[in-house]
Amino acid sequence: MDENLTDLIRHSQEHVDNLAYTYTILNMDRNHCLRCIYIKPVESITVCTLEEERKLRTINAFLSFWVRESLQDYQMEQSIFNFLIKWMKETWQFNELAFATNYFVPQQISLFEKNGLYLWMKLSYPNRYQTLWKLPP
């Protein structure tokens, strides 16, 4: 509980400071977190090679999201993904989108591949976001 509260305070402050954004998808009663969406600046990837850093500078931000394991469903994740693409292009006006995941989330990798994303970068250092995926130009 304390760790969750610490995370919430940090994410809230990031939002206030216009550094990063975290959005929670709640159930209909608004009393259970089902999913989270994160929009983070590439500068938050602090451990990388100089070549990776140069490549990362070509985008403004990356997105990641998770779905509670007990609720993982391809159709639901597909709906979230479709919403994110539209929302990022129309509301945020991001032309270059990168989605982050790691090797331990094969269902997201499958989702990205099925939607035509390509593996843009594998970070060489251990990192929470080990792979970045992009839509074709």
N, C-alpha and C positions, 0 to 999 in steps of 0.2 A: 504494500500500500504506500509506504514511504517513497519507494523508487518511482512509482507511478505519479505521485504528487510532485516529486522533483522534476520528472519529465514534463508534466503539464505546465509547471511554472516556467521551465526553460523554453518550451514551445510558445507559450503565451508571450514571453518577453521577446523572443525572436520575431514574432508577428508584430508586436508594438514597435520594435526597432526596424521593421521593414527589412529583415535579414533573411527570413525563411518563413514558410507557411505550412501549418499542419491543419488538416481538416479531418473531422471524425464523422463517419457515417453511423448513425444510431438506428436502433430498431424503431418501430412505429410509436411505441410508448416513450421513446427518448430516454430510456433508462439503462440501455446496454450498448456498449461500443461493438460494432460489427466489423468495421473496416477503418483504416486510416490512409490518408493521402498526404504525401510530403512533397513540397516544392522547395528545393534547396539550391543555393548558389553553388557553382562549381568550386568556388574557393573553400567550401566545406570539405572537399577532398584534399586533405593536407599531406597525405603520404603518396607521392607519385614521382616518377622520373621526370627529368626536364622535358623530354619529348612528349610525355603524356600531358604535362602541364601546358605546353604550347598548344596541343590539340584541344585540350579542355577549354582554353580561352576562346575558342571559336563558337562556343555556346554560352548562354547566360545562366541557364539553370538546368537541373534535371529533376525528374519526378520518380518517386517510388511509392508503392502502396502495398498494403498487406490486407489479407482477408483472414478473419478468425478461422483457424484450422477446421473447426467443427462445421463451418459454414461454406467451405470451399466448394465451389460449383462453377463449372466452366462458363455456363450462360451468365451467371451473375458477374464473374470477373470480366467477361466479354462486354457486358453492359457498362461496367465501370470504365473499362478501357475506352469504349466508344465515347462515353461522356467526357472523359479526360481529353481526348484528342480534340473534340469539338470545343470544349471549354478553354483549352489552352490556346487554340487558334483564334477563336472569336472574342473571348473576354480578355485574355492576357496578351493576345496578339503575338505569341511566340511562333515564329516561322520554323525554327530549328528546335525540335523536341528530342530530348534524350531520356530514356527510361532506365533506371538502375535496378538491378537485381543481383543476386549472387548464385553460385552453383548449387546452393542448397534449396532452391525454390524452382524445381523443374517445371511445375505447372505454369509459372509465369514465363519461363523461357519458351515453353510450348505455345502459350498465348501470343507472345511477341512474334514467334516464327509464323504462326497461322495468320497473323495480321500483316505480314510482309515487312516486319522490322528486320534489320540486319544488325549483326553484332558489330558495333562501331569500335569498341575498345575493351580490352581485358586489362585491368590494372595489374601491374606486375608485383606490387607490394600487397601484403595482406591488408584488406580493407573491407569494411562492411558492405560496400557496393563494389563487388569485384568485376561486374560487367556492365557496360552501358550499351544500350540498343537505340537505334534511330530508324525513323521512317525514311524510305528512299526520297531523294530530292525531287 
